[in-house]
């Protein structure tokens, strides 16, 4: 079982993908369903070779059923070093595939090379919540492979009816109770995969010494810079300013390990970190369209159509549901706001900065803690009493929905007093006739989220289900 790979040389080898003489290793056990196992394994490995280089972080875990309805699977993992290019990842995995393609019907096989790792087995060796649907990454055509990567599970369609169907399915999923994750391993390691560690000098060079020219923005946790790694990959580097003590740094490393295992299409992916440096640095995937607030009331105001706005609302709901209910450790964001919703090049939303506040213990439903949100988005019981639960994020999400509908800030002191506070102003206006039904239904759902009493906040399942019982309105 492979737990760790470490290498050093006097020559740079970060972009090296293969080494001469590396061979695959086949297990001794033989599958009892040889023909079906051979076919399923070959198909799964071929898909992993194609899809993994197109996935952010160069990591994919998947499974394939041997025979439809048999409930017997082959499991596979492919991973490349983040320092190699997409083409290098593909080349390395192709060689690894060739090295183990003759292993079946042996029930286990693996190949390790300078830049990648490939393994299959008839026994699950990773957690269910680490699997990914490879189908979107196997398609050919389109403007670029990066575009395919980002839109892997995009909610879309010809019209609003299709979007509403997706919404219904989504919230039916949310009704399910959280499931505890089965303990397991991946790459022969422990339950959680640790983050990739970047060198400080590499990130300093990638961001041009953290120059103002490369600065993307400032946030409550620190400044963010655009960086270009040596392999050409563009990333976002966050320089944390709130962690000083050695105890806090230890907690940071544990928390980053957890965050690096959170994989969802509506959450910004943490690629790695750097803790052995003057500042603690986090490396995230880069979002081409910056943050949602720029499109609501910033320099690109008014450029989102109603279909895009609705898809953004659905995407945020997906991401929050994963953090609250589907990941094995419940994560409460505490600071949901428009500037923490990033947009990829297809305007699909990704929630940023999750997990940087404390995590809610699984055996507690509420936690009183120090305030860590943004006024105007924060639930009253949290801002006033410090009472924390997932409903704090639900309230903030409701404010963001109103911002998306109206194109206005949660509070704007430049306006007349009657219009300064979005929640108060919104109750006095009437939506445009063309969108009145849709906006009224969505507003009703949203104001359930914004109730000043936490007990009557809308849950994702109950509140949305009532909202969706209304008339379907086409917004295309």
C-alpha positions in Angstrom: 0.0 0.0 0.0 1.5 3.4 -1.0 1.3 6.0 1.7 3.7 8.6 0.7 6.0 9.6 -2.2 9.0 11.8 -1.6 11.8 12.7 -3.9 14.8 15.1 -4.1 17.5 15.7 -6.7 20.1 18.4 -7.6 18.2 19.0 -10.8 14.7 20.4 -11.3 12.2 17.6 -11.9 8.9 19.3 -11.2 7.6 18.9 -14.8 9.0 15.4 -15.2 6.3 12.8 -15.9 7.9 9.4 -16.4 11.1 7.5 -15.5 12.5 4.6 -17.5 12.1 1.2 -16.0 8.9 1.9 -13.9 6.5 -1.0 -14.1 3.1 -1.8 -12.9 2.3 -4.1 -9.9 -0.5 -6.7 -10.2 -2.2 -8.2 -7.1 -2.3 -12.0 -6.5 -6.1 -12.3 -6.2 -8.1 -13.2 -9.3 -11.6 -11.8 -9.9 -14.4 -14.3 -9.8 -16.1 -12.6 -12.8 -13.1 -12.4 -15.1 -14.6 -11.4 -18.4 -16.9 -8.7 -16.9 -14.1 -7.5 -14.6 -11.7 -7.2 -17.5 -14.1 -5.2 -19.6 -15.2 -2.8 -16.8 -11.6 -2.3 -15.6 -10.3 -1.4 -19.1 -13.2 1.0 -19.6 -12.7 2.7 -16.1 -8.9 3.1 -16.5 -9.3 4.5 -20.0 -11.9 7.0 -18.8 -9.6 8.0 -15.8 -6.7 8.6 -18.2 -8.8 11.0 -20.4 -10.7 12.8 -17.6 -8.1 13.3 -14.8 -5.9 15.8 -16.7 -9.0 17.9 -17.3 -10.1 18.1 -13.7 -8.8 20.8 -11.4 -6.1 19.4 -9.0 -5.4 16.4 -11.4 -7.2 14.0 -9.1 -10.2 11.6 -9.8 -11.8 8.7 -8.0 -14.5 6.7 -9.7 -16.2 3.3 -9.9 -17.8 1.2 -12.7 -20.4 -1.5 -12.3 -19.3 -4.9 -13.8 -22.7 -5.9 -15.1 -25.8 -3.6 -14.9 -27.7 -4.4 -11.8 -25.1 -6.7 -10.4 -24.0 -4.3 -7.6 -20.4 -5.4 -8.2 -18.0 -2.7 -9.0 -14.4 -2.0 -10.0 -12.9 1.1 -8.2 -10.2 3.3 -9.6 -8.1 6.4 -8.7 -5.8 8.5 -10.9 -3.7 11.4 -9.7 -1.0 13.6 -11.2 1.4 16.0 -9.5 0.1 19.6 -9.7 3.5 20.7 -11.0 3.0 18.9 -14.4 1.0 20.3 -17.3 -2.3 18.9 -18.5 -0.5 17.3 -21.4 2.2 15.9 -19.1 -0.5 14.4 -16.8 -2.1 12.7 -19.8 1.2 11.3 -21.0 2.1 10.0 -17.6 -1.3 8.3 -17.0 -1.2 6.8 -20.5 2.2 5.1 -19.7 0.8 4.0 -16.3 -2.3 2.5 -18.0 0.0 0.6 -20.4 1.9 -0.8 -17.4 -1.1 -2.3 -15.7 -3.5 -3.0 -18.6 -2.5 -6.7 -18.6 -3.1 -7.1 -14.9 -6.9 -8.0 -15.1 -8.4 -10.4 -14.2 -6.1 -9.8 -11.2 -8.4 -8.0 -8.7 -5.9 -5.2 -8.0 -3.2 -3.3 -10.0 -1.3 -0.1 -9.6 1.4 2.0 -11.3 3.5 4.8 -9.9 5.6 7.1 -12.0 7.5 10.4 -11.6 4.4 12.5 -12.2 1.4 10.3 -11.6 -0.3 7.4 -9.9 -3.0 5.0 -11.2 -4.7 2.2 -9.3 -7.7 -0.1 -9.7 -9.3 -2.7 -7.3 -12.4 -4.8 -6.9 -12.6 -3.4 -3.3 -13.4 0.2 -2.4 -10.3 2.0 -1.2 -11.7 5.6 -1.0 -14.7 7.3 0.4 -18.0 7.6 -1.5 -17.9 11.4 -1.2 -14.6 11.5 -3.1 -16.0 10.0 -6.3 -16.7 12.2 -9.3 -18.8 11.7 -12.4 -16.3 11.4 -15.2 -18.8 11.8 -18.0 -18.6 15.6 -18.4 -14.8 15.4 -18.7 -14.9 12.8 -21.5 -16.7 15.0 -24.0 -14.7 16.3 -27.0 -15.2 19.7 -28.7 -15.8 23.1 -27.2 -13.7 26.2 -26.9 -11.1 24.8 -24.5 -10.4 21.9 -22.1 -10.4 24.3 -19.1 -13.9 25.3 -20.0 -15.0 21.7 -20.0 -13.4 21.2 -16.6 -15.2 24.1 -15.0 -18.6 23.3 -16.4 -18.5 19.6 -15.4 -22.0 19.6 -13.8 -23.5 22.9 -15.1 -27.2 23.4 -14.4 -28.6 24.6 -17.7 -31.2 24.0 -20.3 -33.4 25.4 -22.9 -35.7 27.3 -20.5 -36.9 28.0 -17.0 -39.0 24.8 -16.8 -35.9 22.7 -17.1 -34.2 24.8 -14.4 -37.2 24.3 -12.1 -37.0 20.5 -12.6 -33.3 20.6 -11.5 -34.4 22.7 -8.5 -36.9 20.2 -7.4 -34.5 17.3 -7.8 -31.9 19.3 -5.9 -34.0 19.9 -2.9 -35.3 16.4 -2.8 -31.6 15.4 -2.3 -31.3 18.0 0.5 -34.1 16.2 2.4 -31.9 13.2 3.1 -30.3 13.0 6.5 -26.5 13.5 6.7 -24.6 10.3 6.5 -21.5 9.5 8.4 -18.6 8.7 6.2 -17.2 5.2 6.2 -13.6 5.1 7.3 -11.3 4.2 4.5 -8.1 5.1 2.7 -7.0 6.6 -0.5 -3.7 6.1 -2.2 -3.2 3.9 0.8 -3.4 6.9 3.2 -5.7 7.9 6.0 -9.3 9.1 5.8 -8.4 12.6 4.5 -5.9 13.4 1.8 -3.4 16.1 2.8 -3.1 19.3 0.7 -0.3 19.8 -1.8 2.5 21.8 -0.3 3.9 24.7 -2.4 7.2 26.3 -1.9 7.1 30.0 -0.7 9.6 31.1 -3.3 7.6 29.4 -6.1 4.4 31.3 -5.0 6.4 34.5 -4.6 7.6 34.2 -8.1 4.2 33.2 -9.5 2.6 36.3 -8.0 5.5 38.7 -9.0 6.5 39.1 -5.4 2.8 39.6 -4.4 2.7 42.8 -6.5 -0.2 45.2 -6.6 -0.4 44.4 -10.3 -1.3 40.8 -9.5 -3.7 41.7 -6.6 -7.2 40.4 -7.2 -8.8 41.7 -4.1 -8.9 42.0 -0.3 -11.0 40.1 2.2 -11.6 39.5 5.9 -9.0 36.7 5.9 -6.4 38.4 3.8 -5.4 39.6 0.3 -5.7 37.5 -2.8 -3.2 37.5 -5.7 -3.2 36.0 -9.2 -0.4 33.6 -9.8 1.0 31.8 -12.7 2.9 28.6 -11.8 5.9 27.3 -13.7 3.8 24.8 -15.6 1.6 27.7 -16.9 -1.4 26.9 -14.6 -3.1 30.1 -13.3 -4.1 30.0 -9.6 -5.3 32.4 -6.9 -3.0 32.8 -3.9 -4.6 34.0 -0.6 -2.2 35.5 2.0 -3.7 34.9 5.4 -3.2 37.7 7.9 -5.3 36.5 10.9 -3.1 33.6 12.1 -0.2 34.4 14.4 0.4 32.0 17.2 1.9 28.5 16.9 -1.2 27.0 18.3 -3.3 28.7 15.6 -0.9 27.5 12.9 -1.4 23.9 14.1 -5.1 24.3 14.0 -4.7 25.9 10.5 -2.9 22.9 9.2 -5.6 20.5 10.4 -8.3 22.7 9.0 -6.6 23.0 5.6 -6.3 19.2 5.4 -10.0 19.0 5.9 -10.8 21.8 3.4 -8.6 20.2 0.7 -10.8 17.2 0.7 -14.0 19.2 0.0 -14.7 18.7 -3.7 -17.9 20.1 -5.2 -18.6 21.9 -8.5 -20.1 24.9 -6.6 -17.2 25.3 -4.1 -13.9 26.9 -4.9 -11.3 24.2 -4.8 -8.3 24.4 -2.5 -5.3 23.2 -4.5 -2.7 23.4 -1.7 -1.0 25.6 0.8 2.3 26.9 2.1 2.8 27.0 5.9 6.7 27.1 6.0 6.9 30.8 5.1 6.7 34.3 6.6 2.9 34.2 5.8 0.5 31.4 5.6 -0.6 30.9 2.0 -3.6 29.1 0.4 -3.6 28.2 -3.3 -7.1 28.0 -4.9 -8.3 27.4 -8.4 -8.6 30.7 -10.4 -12.0 32.1 -11.3 -12.0 34.0 -14.5 -15.1 36.2 -13.8 -14.1 37.3 -10.3 -17.0 37.7 -7.8 -20.8 38.0 -8.1 -20.9 41.5 -6.6 -19.1 42.9 -9.6 -22.1 41.8 -11.8 -24.8 42.9 -9.4 -23.7 46.5 -8.4 -20.1 46.8 -9.6 -18.5 47.8 -12.9 -20.3 45.0 -14.8 -23.7 45.7 -13.3 -26.7 44.5 -15.4 -24.9 42.0 -17.6 -26.5 38.9 -16.0 -29.8 37.7 -17.5 -32.6 36.1 -15.5 -31.6 32.6 -16.5 -28.0 33.2 -15.3 -29.3 34.7 -12.0 -31.5 31.7 -11.3 -28.7 29.3 -12.1 -26.5 31.2 -9.7 -29.1 30.9 -6.9 -29.4 27.1 -7.6 -25.6 26.7 -7.6 -25.2 28.5 -4.3 -27.9 26.3 -2.7 -26.1 23.2 -4.0 -22.8 24.3 -2.4 -24.3 25.2 0.9 -26.2 21.9 1.1 -23.0 20.0 0.5 -21.2 21.9 3.3 -24.1 21.5 5.8 -25.3 18.0 5.0 -23.3 16.0 2.6 -19.6 16.4 3.6 -18.7 14.1 6.5 -17.9 17.1 8.7 -20.5 19.8 8.9 -19.0 23.2 7.8 -20.8 26.5 8.5 -19.4 29.3 6.3 -20.5 32.2 8.5 -19.8 34.8 5.9 -22.0 34.1 2.8 -22.1 37.3 0.7 -21.9 38.3 -2.9 -18.2 39.0 -2.8 -17.6 35.4 -1.6 -19.5 33.9 -4.5 -17.0 33.6 -7.4 -18.0 32.9 -11.0 -16.2 30.7 -13.5 -16.0 31.6 -17.2 -19.5 30.1 -17.7 -21.0 32.1 -14.9 -21.5 29.1 -12.7 -21.1 30.0 -9.0 -18.5 28.7 -6.6 -18.5 29.6 -2.8 -15.2 30.9 -1.6 -13.6 31.1 1.9 -15.5 28.2 3.4 -13.9 26.4 6.3 -11.7 29.3 7.4 -13.9 29.9 10.3 -14.2 27.2 13.0 -16.1 24.0 12.1 -19.3 23.0 13.9 -18.8 19.7 15.8 -21.0 17.0 14.5 -22.7 16.3 17.8 -23.7 19.9 18.3 -26.6 21.8 16.6 -25.6 25.2 17.9 -22.4 26.8 19.0 -21.9 30.2 20.6 -18.7 31.7 19.2 -17.0 35.0 18.3 -18.7 36.9 15.5 -17.1 36.3 12.1 -19.5 37.6 9.5 -20.4 40.7 7.6 -23.0 43.1 8.8 -26.0 43.3 6.4 -25.8 39.6 5.7 -25.7 38.2 9.2 -28.6 36.6 11.0 -29.7 38.6 14.1 -29.2 35.7 16.6 -25.6 35.4 15.4 -24.8 39.1 15.3 -26.4 39.9 18.7 -26.0 36.7 20.7 -23.2 34.8 18.9 -25.5 31.8 18.4 -24.2 29.7 15.5 -25.9 27.1 13.4 -26.3 26.3 9.7 -29.3 28.6 9.6 -26.9 31.5 9.9 -25.8 30.7 6.3 -29.5 30.2 5.3 -30.2 33.8 6.4 -27.2 35.2 4.5 -28.2 33.2 1.4 -31.6 34.9 1.6 -29.9 38.3 1.5 -27.8 37.3 -1.5 -30.9 36.1 -3.3 -32.5 39.6 -2.8 -29.3 41.2 -4.1 -29.4 38.9 -7.2 -33.0 39.8 -7.9 -32.7 43.5 -7.3 -29.1 44.2 -8.3 -28.6 46.2 -5.1 -26.3 46.0 -2.1 -27.6 44.7 1.2 -27.0 48.2 2.6 -26.0 51.4 0.7 -25.6 54.6 2.7 -25.3 56.7 -0.4 -29.1 56.3 -1.0 -32.1 58.1 0.5 -32.8 56.8 4.1 -35.9 54.9 2.9 -33.8 52.9 0.4 -30.6 52.3 2.3 -31.4 48.9 3.7 -32.3 46.3 1.1 -34.6 44.2 3.2 -36.8 47.2 4.2 -36.7 48.7 0.7 -37.6 45.4 -1.1 -41.0 45.1 0.6 -42.0 48.5 -0.9 -41.4 47.8 -4.6 -43.2 45.9 -7.3 -41.3 43.7 -9.8 -41.4 44.3 -13.5 -44.6 42.8 -15.0 -42.7 40.3 -17.2 -41.1 38.7 -14.2 -43.7 39.4 -11.5 -44.8 35.9 -10.8 -41.3 34.4 -10.6 -40.0 37.2 -8.5 -43.0 37.1 -6.1 -42.6 33.4 -5.6 -38.9 33.6 -5.1 -39.3 36.6 -2.8 -41.8 34.7 -0.6 -39.3 31.8 -0.3 -36.5 34.2 0.5 -38.3 36.1 3.2 -38.9 32.8 5.0 -35.1 32.6 5.2 -34.9 36.2 6.5 -37.3 35.8 9.4 -35.9 37.4 12.5 -36.8 34.2 14.5 -34.4 31.4 13.7 -37.0 28.7 14.5 -39.1 29.7 11.4 -36.2 30.0 9.0 -36.9 28.1 5.8 -35.1 24.8 5.5 -33.8 24.0 2.1 -36.4 21.2 1.7 -39.5 22.6 3.3 -39.3 26.2 2.2 -38.3 25.5 -1.3 -40.9 22.8 -1.8 -43.7 25.3 -0.9 -42.1 27.8 -3.3 -42.0 25.3 -6.1 -45.7 24.5 -5.9 -46.5 27.7 -7.6 -47.0 28.4 -11.3 -43.9 27.8 -13.5 -42.8 31.0 -15.2 -40.6 31.1 -18.3 -37.7 33.6 -17.8 -35.7 33.0 -21.0 
